[in-house]
Amino acid sequence: MSEYDPVKLGVVAHCENLNVRALPDPESEIICVVPCGTEVMIDEEKSTDEFFIVYTAAGIEGFCNRNYISV
């Protein structure tokens, strides 16, 4: 990864479990839940001001609130 690569590694933090949602909306369907300390890949180019788009090790793609992921 270069410093210009939009895909970065993040870690779930500041919560026990984090909801991964289908859309970047706090009311959107929860597609999975990841525990604190879990590493996820983040695509910053596809993320919004409030939500990161993340990819889990299990291959699940969804949106998580930025406040709960440390980059």
GIFENPE-V647525 format. One record per backbone hydrogen bond with DSSP energy under -0.5 kcal/mol. CO is the residue of the C=O (numbers start at 1). NH is the residue of the N-H. Records with the same first field share a line. If there is no record, write none. Layout:
CO=NH / NH
This chain:
2=5
6=8 / 44
8=42
10=40
11=70
12=37
16=36
18=34
19=21
20=31 / 32
21=63
23=25
25=28
29=22 / 31
32=20
34=18
35=38
38=12
40=10
41=55
42=8 / 44
43=46 / 47 / 53
50=66
51=48
52=54 / 64
53=43
54=62
55=41
56=59
60=56
62=54
63=21
64=52
65=68
66=69
68=13
70=11
